Amino acid sequence: MSSIMRFYYDPSTEFDRLFDDAFAARFTPSSAVTQKGNDRRAEFRPRVDLYENKETNTVTATFELPGLKSEDVSIEVHQNRLTVSGEFNKAESREESGYVVRERRQGKFSRTLQLPSGVKHEDVKAKMENGLLTVTFPKLTPEQQPHRVAISS
């Protein structure tokens, strides 16, 4: 397992996704009508790719957020955690009873990644382009870099 996975791999997230996918397929038909009293839409969790650049000592997280603009997304750094959240707004207003299939996303989402110790919010850089949010931050801060100690004789 690469060193980047020590910081960012969260087995419970994958376990939750496995169960969500299994039960959603079993109990919610793909063509189900969303009813006001029985809203069973699956929670949206943006997919993320993590890339470690050893030359620049940075990590880049790329989130898939199709259809969103930078104004729709919020990024927060708190207690060594990076949280990306936002909301897919309803594009048009129609009566609920007229829908036969409704697959477009609506509602709020959030995704949290563990940051290496010592990363400051000023060190986190983000840009949004074509539905991809790219967040870059240092893997190790200068204080965490190994330092050689001279031995005196």
DSSP file with accessible surface (Angstrom, degrees, kcal/mol):
  #  RESIDUE AA STRUCTURE BP1 BP2  ACC     N-H-->O    O-->H-N    N-H-->O    O-->H-N    TCO  KAPPA ALPHA  PHI   PSI    X-CA   Y-CA   Z-CA
    1    1 A M              0   0  180      0, 0.0     5,-0.1     0, 0.0     0, 0.0   0.000 360.0 360.0 360.0 131.7    0.0    0.0    0.0
    2    2 A S    >>  -     0   0   59      1,-0.1     3,-0.8     3,-0.0     4,-0.7  -0.224 360.0-110.0 -69.3 162.7    1.5    3.4   -1.0
    3    3 A S  H >> S+     0   0   29      1,-0.3     4,-0.7     2,-0.2     3,-0.6   0.814 116.2  61.8 -64.0 -29.2    2.3    5.9    1.6
    4    4 A I  H >> S+     0   0   12      1,-0.2     4,-1.6     2,-0.2     3,-0.7   0.867  95.4  61.3 -65.5 -32.7   -0.6    8.1    0.4
    5    5 A M  H <> S+     0   0   63     -3,-0.8     4,-2.2     1,-0.2    -1,-0.2   0.795  91.3  66.9 -67.5 -26.0   -3.1    5.5    1.3
    6    6 A R  H << S+     0   0  178     -4,-0.7    -1,-0.2    -3,-0.6    -2,-0.2   0.897 109.7  36.9 -59.9 -37.9   -2.1    5.6    5.0
    7    7 A F  H << S+     0   0   52     -3,-0.7   107,-0.3    -4,-0.7    -2,-0.2   0.845 130.0  26.4 -81.0 -34.8   -3.5    9.1    5.2
    8    8 A Y  H  < S+     0   0   18     -4,-1.6     2,-0.4   105,-0.1    -3,-0.2   0.634  84.4 105.0-114.6 -16.8   -6.6    8.8    2.9
    9    9 A Y     <  -     0   0  110     -4,-2.2     3,-0.1    -5,-0.2   104,-0.0  -0.572  41.3-177.6 -74.6 124.4   -7.9    5.2    2.7
   10   10 A D    >>  -     0   0   75     -2,-0.4     4,-1.3     1,-0.1     3,-0.9  -0.899  10.5-169.5-123.1  97.0  -11.0    4.9    4.7
   11   11 A P  H 3> S+     0   0   73      0, 0.0     4,-2.4     0, 0.0     5,-0.2   0.830  85.4  61.3 -59.8 -29.7  -12.2    1.3    4.7
   12   12 A S  H 3> S+     0   0   61      1,-0.2     4,-2.8     2,-0.2     5,-0.2   0.866 100.0  55.4 -67.4 -31.0  -15.6    2.2    6.3
   13   13 A T  H <> S+     0   0   14     -3,-0.9     4,-2.4     2,-0.2    -1,-0.2   0.942 110.5  44.2 -64.3 -45.2  -16.3    4.5    3.3
   14   14 A E  H  X S+     0   0   85     -4,-1.3     4,-2.3     2,-0.2    -2,-0.2   0.893 113.7  51.2 -66.0 -38.1  -15.9    1.6    0.9
   15   15 A F  H  X S+     0   0  118     -4,-2.4     4,-2.2     2,-0.2    -2,-0.2   0.931 110.9  48.2 -64.5 -44.0  -17.9   -0.7    3.1
   16   16 A D  H  X S+     0   0   83     -4,-2.8     4,-2.9     1,-0.2    -2,-0.2   0.913 111.3  50.5 -61.8 -42.8  -20.7    1.8    3.3
   17   17 A R  H  X S+     0   0   34     -4,-2.4     4,-2.7     2,-0.2     5,-0.2   0.910 108.2  53.3 -63.4 -39.8  -20.7    2.2   -0.5
   18   18 A L  H  X S+     0   0  110     -4,-2.3     4,-2.2     1,-0.2    -1,-0.2   0.944 113.6  41.6 -60.1 -48.6  -20.8   -1.5   -0.9
   19   19 A F  H  X S+     0   0   85     -4,-2.2     4,-2.9     2,-0.2     5,-0.4   0.910 113.4  53.0 -67.4 -41.1  -23.9   -1.8    1.3
   20   20 A D  H  X S+     0   0   87     -4,-2.9     4,-2.4     1,-0.2     5,-0.2   0.937 112.2  45.2 -59.6 -45.3  -25.5    1.2   -0.2
   21   21 A D  H  X S+     0   0   95     -4,-2.7     4,-1.9    -5,-0.2    -1,-0.2   0.920 114.9  47.9 -64.5 -43.3  -25.1   -0.1   -3.7
   22   22 A A  H  X S+     0   0   57     -4,-2.2     4,-1.5    -5,-0.2    -2,-0.2   0.940 117.8  39.3 -65.3 -46.9  -26.3   -3.6   -2.7
   23   23 A F  H  X S+     0   0  105     -4,-2.9     4,-2.7     2,-0.2     5,-0.3   0.855 112.3  56.1 -75.9 -31.9  -29.4   -2.4   -0.9
   24   24 A A  H  X S+     0   0   39     -4,-2.4     4,-1.8    -5,-0.4    -1,-0.2   0.925 110.2  46.0 -63.9 -41.5  -30.3    0.3   -3.3
   25   25 A A  H  < S+     0   0   83     -4,-1.9    -1,-0.2    -5,-0.2    -2,-0.2   0.865 116.8  45.5 -67.4 -35.5  -30.4   -2.2   -6.1
   26   26 A R  H  < S+     0   0  192     -4,-1.5    -2,-0.2    -5,-0.2    -1,-0.2   0.893 125.7  25.6 -75.4 -42.7  -32.4   -4.7   -4.1
   27   27 A F  H  < S+     0   0  111     -4,-2.7    -2,-0.2     1,-0.2    -3,-0.2   0.551 116.0  57.3-105.8  -9.8  -35.1   -2.3   -2.6
   28   28 A T  S  < S-     0   0   42     -4,-1.8    -1,-0.2    -5,-0.3     4,-0.0  -0.919  74.8-141.4-125.5 106.7  -35.3    0.6   -5.1
   29   29 A P    >   -     0   0   84      0, 0.0     3,-1.9     0, 0.0    -3,-0.1  -0.344  23.3-119.9 -63.1 147.7  -36.1   -0.2   -8.7
   30   30 A S  T 3  S+     0   0  105      1,-0.3    -5,-0.0    -5,-0.1    -6,-0.0   0.745 113.6  46.8 -64.2 -20.4  -34.2    1.9  -11.1
   31   31 A S  T 3  S+     0   0   71     70,-0.1    -1,-0.3     2,-0.1    72,-0.0   0.090  82.9 143.9-107.2  24.1  -37.4    3.3  -12.6
   32   32 A A    <   -     0   0   37     -3,-1.9    70,-0.5     1,-0.1     2,-0.4  -0.329  50.4-124.5 -66.7 143.1  -39.0    4.1   -9.2
   33   33 A V        -     0   0   67     68,-0.1     2,-0.6    -2,-0.0    -1,-0.1  -0.732  22.0-126.7 -85.9 132.7  -41.1    7.2   -8.9
   34   34 A T        -     0   0   23     -2,-0.4     2,-0.3    62,-0.1     5,-0.2  -0.703  28.8-164.9 -81.4 122.8  -40.0    9.6   -6.2
   35   35 A Q  B >   -A   38   0A 118      3,-0.7     3,-0.7    -2,-0.6     5,-0.0  -0.832  26.8-121.4-109.7 150.0  -42.9   10.3   -3.9
   36   36 A K  T 3  S+     0   0  183     -2,-0.3     3,-0.5     1,-0.3    -1,-0.1   0.901 112.0  40.1 -56.2 -44.9  -43.0   13.2   -1.4
   37   37 A G  T 3  S+     0   0   85      1,-0.2    -1,-0.3    -3,-0.0     2,-0.1   0.657 121.5  42.2 -81.4 -14.3  -43.6   10.9    1.6
   38   38 A N  B <   +A   35   0A  85     -3,-0.7     2,-0.8     2,-0.0    -3,-0.7  -0.486  69.3 170.1-133.4  64.1  -41.3    8.2    0.5
   39   39 A D        +     0   0   82     -3,-0.5    -5,-0.1    -5,-0.2    -3,-0.1  -0.664   2.9 166.4 -82.9 109.7  -38.1    9.8   -0.8
   40   40 A R        +     0   0  122     -2,-0.8    -1,-0.1     2,-0.0     2,-0.1  -0.037  16.1 148.2-116.5  30.6  -35.5    7.0   -1.3
   41   41 A R        -     0   0  103      1,-0.1     2,-0.1     3,-0.0     3,-0.0  -0.417  51.4-113.6 -64.9 141.1  -32.9    8.8   -3.4
   42   42 A A        -     0   0   80      1,-0.1     2,-0.2    -2,-0.1    -1,-0.1  -0.471  33.4-103.0 -74.4 145.2  -29.4    7.6   -2.7
   43   43 A E        -     0   0  132     -2,-0.1     2,-0.5     1,-0.1    -1,-0.1  -0.498  35.7-124.7 -67.8 134.0  -27.0   10.0   -1.1
   44   44 A F        -     0   0   36     64,-0.4    66,-0.5    -2,-0.2    -1,-0.1  -0.705  27.9-177.2 -85.7 127.0  -24.6   11.4   -3.6
   45   45 A R        -     0   0   62     -2,-0.5    66,-0.1    64,-0.1    64,-0.0  -0.967  27.9-126.2-122.6 110.3  -20.9   11.0   -2.7
   46   46 A P        -     0   0    0      0, 0.0     2,-0.2     0, 0.0    19,-0.1  -0.273  24.1-120.3 -57.7 138.3  -18.6   12.6   -5.2
   47   47 A R        -     0   0  130     17,-0.3    17,-2.2    64,-0.0     2,-0.4  -0.523  32.8-161.4 -75.4 148.0  -16.0   10.2   -6.6
   48   48 A V  E     -B   63   0B  29     15,-0.2     2,-0.4    -2,-0.2    15,-0.2  -0.989  15.9-157.7-137.6 141.1  -12.4   11.3   -5.9
   49   49 A D  E     -B   62   0B 120     13,-2.0    13,-2.7    -2,-0.4     2,-0.5  -0.966  13.6-154.9-112.1 136.4   -9.0   10.4   -7.4
   50   50 A L  E     -B   61   0B  55     -2,-0.4     2,-0.4    11,-0.2    11,-0.2  -0.954  10.3-173.8-113.0 131.1   -5.9   11.0   -5.2
   51   51 A Y  E     -B   60   0B 148      9,-2.6     9,-3.0    -2,-0.5     2,-0.5  -0.990  10.2-154.5-128.0 128.2   -2.5   11.6   -6.9
   52   52 A E  E     -B   59   0B  30     -2,-0.4     2,-0.7     7,-0.2     7,-0.2  -0.894   2.7-163.5-104.0 123.9    0.8   11.9   -5.0
   53   53 A N  E  >> -B   58   0B  41      5,-2.9     5,-1.7    -2,-0.5     4,-0.9  -0.904   3.8-173.3-107.2 105.4    3.6   13.9   -6.7
   54   54 A K  T  45S+     0   0  162     -2,-0.7    -1,-0.1     1,-0.2     5,-0.0   0.805  81.0  59.1 -70.3 -28.5    6.8   12.9   -4.9
   55   55 A E  T  45S+     0   0  186      1,-0.2    -1,-0.2     2,-0.1    -2,-0.0   0.903 118.2  28.9 -67.3 -42.0    8.9   15.5   -6.8
   56   56 A T  T  45S-     0   0   78      2,-0.1    -1,-0.2    -3,-0.1    -2,-0.2   0.437 103.7-126.8 -97.7  -1.3    6.8   18.5   -5.6
   57   57 A N  T  <5 +     0   0   41     -4,-0.9    82,-2.3     1,-0.2    83,-0.6   0.892  66.4 127.6  58.3  42.3    5.7   16.8   -2.3
   58   58 A T  E   < -BC  53 138B  32     -5,-1.7    -5,-2.9    80,-0.3     2,-0.4  -0.885  51.8-145.1-127.9 161.5    2.1   17.4   -3.0
   59   59 A V  E     -BC  52 137B   0     78,-3.0    78,-2.3    -2,-0.3     2,-0.5  -0.983  13.1-158.2-122.5 135.7   -1.2   15.5   -3.1
   60   60 A T  E     -BC  51 136B  27     -9,-3.0    -9,-2.6    -2,-0.4     2,-0.5  -0.976   2.7-165.5-118.4 124.4   -3.9   16.3   -5.6
   61   61 A A  E     -BC  50 135B   0     74,-3.3    74,-3.0    -2,-0.5     2,-0.6  -0.946   4.9-164.0-107.4 124.6   -7.5   15.3   -5.0
   62   62 A T  E     -BC  49 134B  39    -13,-2.7   -13,-2.0    -2,-0.5     2,-0.4  -0.956   5.4-163.9-113.8 117.9   -9.8   15.5   -8.1
   63   63 A F  E     -BC  48 133B   1     70,-3.0    70,-2.4    -2,-0.6     2,-0.7  -0.843  17.6-131.8-102.4 135.8  -13.5   15.4   -7.3
   64   64 A E  E     + C   0 132B 105    -17,-2.2   -17,-0.3    -2,-0.4    68,-0.2  -0.781  37.4 158.8 -85.5 115.1  -16.2   14.7  -10.0
   65   65 A L    >   -     0   0    0     66,-3.5     3,-1.8    -2,-0.7    66,-0.1  -0.544  21.8-165.6-134.3  66.8  -18.9   17.3   -9.6
   66   66 A P  T 3  S+     0   0   61      0, 0.0    65,-0.1     0, 0.0     3,-0.1  -0.271  70.8  11.0 -62.1 135.6  -20.7   17.3  -13.0
   67   67 A G  T 3  S+     0   0   76      1,-0.3     2,-0.3    21,-0.0    63,-0.0   0.382  99.4 118.5  84.2  -4.1  -22.9   20.3  -13.7
   68   68 A L    <   -     0   0   14     -3,-1.8    63,-0.4    63,-0.1    -1,-0.3  -0.677  49.9-148.5 -98.0 152.8  -21.7   22.4  -10.7
   69   69 A K    >   -     0   0  132     -2,-0.3     3,-1.8    -3,-0.1     4,-0.3  -0.701  35.6-101.8-107.4 167.1  -20.0   25.7  -10.7
   70   70 A S  G >  S+     0   0   73      1,-0.3     3,-1.3    -2,-0.2    -1,-0.1   0.824 121.3  61.8 -60.9 -28.0  -17.5   27.0   -8.1
   71   71 A E  G 3  S+     0   0  142      1,-0.2    -1,-0.3     3,-0.0    -3,-0.0   0.734  99.7  55.9 -68.8 -21.0  -20.2   29.0   -6.4
   72   72 A D  G <  S+     0   0   46     -3,-1.8    15,-1.2    14,-0.1     2,-0.4   0.478 100.4  72.2 -87.4  -5.5  -22.1   25.8   -5.7
   73   73 A V  E <   -E   86   0C  25     -3,-1.3     2,-0.4    -4,-0.3    13,-0.2  -0.904  59.2-164.0-119.8 142.4  -19.2   24.2   -3.8
   74   74 A S  E     -E   85   0C  47     11,-3.4    11,-2.7    -2,-0.4     2,-0.4  -0.974   2.3-164.2-123.5 138.4  -17.7   24.9   -0.4
   75   75 A I  E     +E   84   0C  57     -2,-0.4     2,-0.4     9,-0.2     9,-0.2  -0.991  11.7 179.5-123.5 127.7  -14.3   23.7    0.8
   76   76 A E  E     -E   83   0C 118      7,-2.4     7,-3.0    -2,-0.4     2,-0.5  -0.972  17.2-157.4-129.0 143.5  -13.4   23.8    4.5
   77   77 A V  E     +E   82   0C  43     -2,-0.4     2,-0.3     5,-0.2     5,-0.2  -0.988  27.4 155.2-118.2 122.2  -10.2   22.7    6.4
   78   78 A H  E >   -E   81   0C 125      3,-2.3     3,-0.6    -2,-0.5    -2,-0.1  -0.948  64.9 -12.4-151.4 125.9  -10.8   22.0   10.1
   79   79 A Q  T 3  S-     0   0  157     -2,-0.3    36,-0.1     1,-0.2     3,-0.1   0.913 128.3 -49.0  49.6  54.5   -8.7   19.8   12.4
   80   80 A N  T 3  S+     0   0   51     39,-0.2    35,-3.2     1,-0.2     2,-0.4   0.777 115.2 116.6  59.3  30.7   -6.7   18.1    9.7
   81   81 A R  E <   -EF  78 114C 121     -3,-0.6    -3,-2.3    33,-0.2     2,-0.6  -0.996  52.8-153.2-129.7 136.0   -9.8   17.3    7.6
   82   82 A L  E     -EF  77 113C   0     31,-2.9    31,-2.8    -2,-0.4     2,-0.5  -0.934  16.0-168.9-105.7 120.9  -10.7   18.7    4.2
   83   83 A T  E     -EF  76 112C  32     -7,-3.0    -7,-2.4    -2,-0.6     2,-0.5  -0.960   8.2-168.6-117.3 124.4  -14.4   18.8    3.6
   84   84 A V  E     +EF  75 111C   0     27,-2.9    27,-2.4    -2,-0.5     2,-0.3  -0.949  22.7 159.9-107.5 124.3  -15.9   19.4    0.1
   85   85 A S  E     +EF  74 110C  31    -11,-2.7   -11,-3.4    -2,-0.5     2,-0.3  -0.925   2.7 132.9-141.0 165.5  -19.7   20.1    0.2
   86   86 A G  E     -EF  73 109C  16     23,-1.8    23,-2.2    -2,-0.3     2,-0.3  -0.974  39.1 -98.9 176.7-165.6  -22.3   21.6   -1.9
   87   87 A E  E     - F   0 108C  80    -15,-1.2     2,-0.6    -2,-0.3    21,-0.2  -0.993  10.4-140.7-149.1 135.4  -25.7   21.3   -3.4
   88   88 A F  E     - F   0 107C  21     19,-3.0    19,-2.3    -2,-0.3     2,-0.2  -0.862  33.2-147.9 -89.2 120.1  -27.3   20.3   -6.7
   89   89 A N        -     0   0  102     -2,-0.6     2,-0.4    17,-0.2     3,-0.1  -0.584  22.3 -98.4 -89.8 155.0  -30.2   22.6   -7.3
   90   90 A K        -     0   0  123     -2,-0.2     3,-0.1     1,-0.2    -1,-0.1  -0.561  28.8-156.9 -69.6 126.0  -33.4   21.8   -9.1
   91   91 A A  S    S+     0   0   77     -2,-0.4     2,-0.3     1,-0.2    -1,-0.2   0.858  74.3  12.9 -73.6 -36.5  -33.0   23.1  -12.6
   92   92 A E  S    S-     0   0   78     -3,-0.1     2,-0.6     2,-0.0    -1,-0.2  -0.977  72.7-124.8-141.9 154.0  -36.8   23.3  -13.2
   93   93 A S        +     0   0  122     -2,-0.3     2,-0.3    -3,-0.1     3,-0.0  -0.891  40.0 155.1-105.6 117.1  -39.9   23.1  -11.1
   94   94 A R        -     0   0  150     -2,-0.6     2,-0.1     5,-0.0     5,-0.1  -0.949  50.4 -85.6-133.4 160.2  -42.5   20.5  -12.1
   95   95 A E    >   -     0   0  151     -2,-0.3     3,-1.1     1,-0.1     4,-0.3  -0.385  33.2-133.7 -65.5 137.5  -45.2   18.7  -10.3
   96   96 A E  G >  S+     0   0   39      1,-0.2     3,-1.2     2,-0.2    -1,-0.1   0.840 100.4  63.6 -60.2 -35.2  -43.9   15.5   -8.5
   97   97 A S  G 3  S+     0   0   99      1,-0.2    -1,-0.2   -64,-0.0    -2,-0.1   0.714  92.7  63.9 -69.9 -15.9  -46.8   13.4   -9.8
   98   98 A G  G <  S+     0   0   61     -3,-1.1     2,-0.3     2,-0.0    -1,-0.2   0.645  80.2  99.3 -83.4 -12.0  -45.8   13.8  -13.5
   99   99 A Y    <   +     0   0   40     -3,-1.2     3,-0.1    -4,-0.3    -3,-0.0  -0.560  36.8 172.2 -82.4 136.0  -42.4   12.1  -13.2
  100  100 A V  S    S+     0   0  109      1,-0.4     2,-0.4    -2,-0.3    -1,-0.2   0.757  80.9  15.2-100.9 -44.1  -42.1    8.5  -14.3
  101  101 A V        -     0   0   67    -68,-0.1    -1,-0.4   -67,-0.0     2,-0.4  -0.999  62.9-179.9-131.4 134.8  -38.3    8.3  -14.0
  102  102 A R        +     0   0   36    -70,-0.5   -70,-0.0    -2,-0.4    -3,-0.0  -0.842  19.4 148.8-137.2  97.8  -36.2   10.9  -12.1
  103  103 A E        +     0   0  150     -2,-0.4     2,-0.1     2,-0.1    -1,-0.1   0.549  36.2 107.7-108.8 -11.5  -32.4   10.1  -12.2
  104  104 A R  S    S-     0   0  147      1,-0.1     2,-0.1     0, 0.0    -2,-0.0  -0.440  76.4-104.7 -70.7 144.2  -30.8   13.6  -12.1
  105  105 A R        +     0   0  119     -2,-0.1     2,-0.3   -64,-0.0    -1,-0.1  -0.402  42.1 172.2 -71.9 144.1  -29.2   14.5   -8.8
  106  106 A Q        +     0   0   31     -2,-0.1   -17,-0.2     2,-0.1     2,-0.2  -0.985  36.7  32.6-145.1 147.1  -30.8   16.9   -6.4
  107  107 A G  E    S-F   88   0C  27    -19,-2.3   -19,-3.0    -2,-0.3     2,-0.2  -0.491  85.2 -36.3 108.4-172.2  -29.8   17.8   -2.9
  108  108 A K  E     -F   87   0C 159    -21,-0.2   -64,-0.4    -2,-0.2     2,-0.3  -0.510  46.2-174.0 -92.4 157.5  -26.8   18.3   -0.7
  109  109 A F  E     -F   86   0C   8    -23,-2.2   -23,-1.8    -2,-0.2     2,-0.3  -0.951   4.7-173.7-144.5 162.9  -23.5   16.3   -0.7
  110  110 A S  E     -F   85   0C  49    -66,-0.5     2,-0.3    -2,-0.3   -25,-0.2  -0.968   4.4-176.0-157.5 143.0  -20.4   16.2    1.4
  111  111 A R  E     -F   84   0C  25    -27,-2.4   -27,-2.9    -2,-0.3     2,-0.4  -0.982  10.3-162.5-143.0 130.8  -17.0   14.3    1.2
  112  112 A T  E     -F   83   0C  54     -2,-0.3     2,-0.4   -29,-0.2   -29,-0.2  -0.942   3.8-170.3-120.8 135.9  -14.3   14.5    3.8
  113  113 A L  E     -F   82   0C  10    -31,-2.8   -31,-2.9    -2,-0.4     2,-0.4  -0.946  26.6-119.2-120.8 143.6  -10.6   13.5    3.5
  114  114 A Q  E     -F   81   0C  69     -2,-0.4   -33,-0.2  -107,-0.3   -34,-0.1  -0.673  30.3-150.2 -78.7 130.4   -8.0   13.3    6.2
  115  115 A L        -     0   0    2    -35,-3.2     3,-0.1    -2,-0.4    24,-0.1  -0.700  25.5 -95.8 -96.7 154.9   -5.1   15.7    5.7
  116  116 A P    >   -     0   0    0      0, 0.0     3,-1.5     0, 0.0    -1,-0.1  -0.331  57.1 -85.6 -62.3 151.6   -1.6   15.1    6.9
  117  117 A S  T 3  S+     0   0   68      1,-0.2    24,-0.4    -3,-0.0     3,-0.1  -0.291 111.7  25.1 -59.0 140.0   -0.8   16.7   10.2
  118  118 A G  T 3  S+     0   0   38      1,-0.3     2,-0.3    -3,-0.1    -1,-0.2   0.381  77.0 143.4  89.7  -2.6    0.3   20.3   10.1
  119  119 A V    <   -     0   0   10     -3,-1.5    -1,-0.3    20,-0.1     2,-0.3  -0.563  37.9-150.4 -73.6 126.8   -1.4   21.3    6.8
  120  120 A K    >   -     0   0  107     -2,-0.3     3,-1.8    -3,-0.1     4,-0.5  -0.676  23.1-116.5 -96.1 154.9   -2.6   24.9    7.1
  121  121 A H  G >  S+     0   0  127      1,-0.3     3,-1.1    -2,-0.3    -1,-0.1   0.812 115.0  62.5 -61.8 -26.5   -5.6   26.2    5.2
  122  122 A E  G 3  S+     0   0   98      1,-0.2    -1,-0.3     3,-0.0    -3,-0.0   0.754  98.0  58.0 -68.4 -23.0   -3.4   28.6    3.3
  123  123 A D  G <  S+     0   0   64     -3,-1.8     2,-0.5     2,-0.0    -1,-0.2   0.571  86.9  91.5 -82.5 -10.5   -1.5   25.6    1.8
  124  124 A V    <   -     0   0   23     -3,-1.1     2,-0.4    -4,-0.5    13,-0.2  -0.764  57.1-173.1 -92.0 125.8   -4.6   24.2    0.2
  125  125 A K  E     -D  136   0B 135     11,-2.8    11,-3.1    -2,-0.5     2,-0.3  -0.934   3.0-176.1-119.5 141.2   -5.3   25.3   -3.4
  126  126 A A  E     +D  135   0B  56     -2,-0.4     2,-0.3     9,-0.2     9,-0.2  -0.986   9.8 176.5-139.3 147.0   -8.4   24.6   -5.4
  127  127 A K  E     -D  134   0B 127      7,-2.0     7,-3.1    -2,-0.3     2,-0.4  -0.987  16.7-146.5-146.7 150.6   -9.7   25.2   -8.9
  128  128 A M  E     +D  133   0B  43     -2,-0.3     2,-0.3     5,-0.2     5,-0.2  -0.972  24.8 161.4-121.0 127.9  -12.9   24.1  -10.7
  129  129 A E  E >   -D  132   0B 114      3,-2.3     3,-1.7    -2,-0.4    -2,-0.0  -0.937  65.6 -17.3-151.6 123.9  -13.0   23.3  -14.4
  130  130 A N  T 3  S-     0   0  154     -2,-0.3     3,-0.1     1,-0.3   -61,-0.1   0.862 127.0 -47.9  53.3  43.4  -15.5   21.4  -16.5
  131  131 A G  T 3  S+     0   0   12    -63,-0.4   -66,-3.5     1,-0.2     2,-0.5   0.568 115.5 113.2  78.0   6.8  -17.2   19.7  -13.5
  132  132 A L  E <   -CD  64 129B  76     -3,-1.7    -3,-2.3   -68,-0.2     2,-0.6  -0.961  51.4-158.4-114.8 121.8  -13.8   18.6  -11.9
  133  133 A L  E     -CD  63 128B   6    -70,-2.4   -70,-3.0    -2,-0.5     2,-0.5  -0.878   9.7-163.7 -96.5 121.3  -12.7   20.2   -8.7
  134  134 A T  E     -CD  62 127B  31     -7,-3.1    -7,-2.0    -2,-0.6     2,-0.5  -0.939   7.1-175.9-110.6 120.8   -9.0   19.9   -8.2
  135  135 A V  E     -CD  61 126B   0    -74,-3.0   -74,-3.3    -2,-0.5     2,-0.4  -0.973   3.5-170.7-118.7 126.2   -7.6   20.4   -4.7
  136  136 A T  E     +CD  60 125B  43    -11,-3.1   -11,-2.8    -2,-0.5   -76,-0.2  -0.946  12.4 159.2-120.4 138.6   -3.9   20.4   -4.1
  137  137 A F  E     -C   59   0B   2    -78,-2.3   -78,-3.0    -2,-0.4   -13,-0.1  -0.977  43.9 -86.8-151.1 159.4   -2.1   20.4   -0.7
  138  138 A P  E     -C   58   0B  25      0, 0.0   -80,-0.3     0, 0.0     3,-0.2  -0.417  22.3-150.3 -71.0 144.6    1.4   19.5    0.7
  139  139 A K  S    S+     0   0   27    -82,-2.3     2,-0.4     1,-0.3   -81,-0.1   0.914  86.4  16.7 -76.3 -47.7    2.0   15.9    1.7
  140  140 A L  S    S-     0   0   46    -83,-0.6    -1,-0.3   -24,-0.1   -22,-0.1  -0.987  77.6-135.9-126.2 137.0    4.5   16.8    4.3
  141  141 A T    >>  -     0   0    5    -24,-0.4     3,-1.6    -2,-0.4     4,-0.9  -0.492  35.1-103.2 -81.9 160.9    5.1   20.2    5.8
  142  142 A P  G >4 S+     0   0   93      0, 0.0     3,-0.6     0, 0.0    -1,-0.1   0.855 123.2  58.1 -54.2 -32.2    8.6   21.5    6.3
  143  143 A E  G 34 S+     0   0  130      1,-0.2   -25,-0.0   -25,-0.1    -3,-0.0   0.783 106.3  49.0 -68.6 -25.2    8.4   20.7   10.0
  144  144 A Q  G <4 S+     0   0   68     -3,-1.6    -1,-0.2   -27,-0.1     3,-0.1   0.596  84.6 108.6 -90.3 -13.0    7.6   17.0    9.2
  145  145 A Q  S << S-     0   0   72     -4,-0.9     2,-0.1    -3,-0.6    -4,-0.0  -0.375  82.4-102.5 -62.7 142.0   10.5   16.5    6.7
  146  146 A P        -     0   0  116      0, 0.0     2,-0.4     0, 0.0    -1,-0.1  -0.426  37.8-157.0 -67.5 139.2   13.2   14.3    8.1
  147  147 A H        -     0   0  139     -2,-0.1     2,-0.4    -3,-0.1     0, 0.0  -0.971  13.0-127.3-119.7 138.2   16.3   16.3    9.3
  148  148 A R        -     0   0  245     -2,-0.4     2,-0.5     1,-0.0     0, 0.0  -0.634  19.2-149.3 -84.4 137.2   19.7   14.8    9.7
  149  149 A V        -     0   0  123     -2,-0.4     2,-0.2     2,-0.0    -1,-0.0  -0.919  12.9-132.2-110.2 126.2   21.4   15.3   13.1
  150  150 A A        -     0   0   97     -2,-0.5     2,-0.6     1,-0.0     0, 0.0  -0.536  15.0-136.7 -77.2 141.7   25.2   15.6   13.2
  151  151 A I        -     0   0  161     -2,-0.2     2,-0.2     0, 0.0    -1,-0.0  -0.875  16.1-145.6-100.9 123.5   27.0   13.5   15.7
  152  152 A S              0   0  113     -2,-0.6     0, 0.0     1,-0.0     0, 0.0  -0.619 360.0 360.0 -88.8 150.8   29.7   15.3   17.6
  153  153 A S              0   0  170     -2,-0.2    -1,-0.0     0, 0.0     0, 0.0  -0.656 360.0 360.0-105.8 360.0   32.9   13.5   18.6
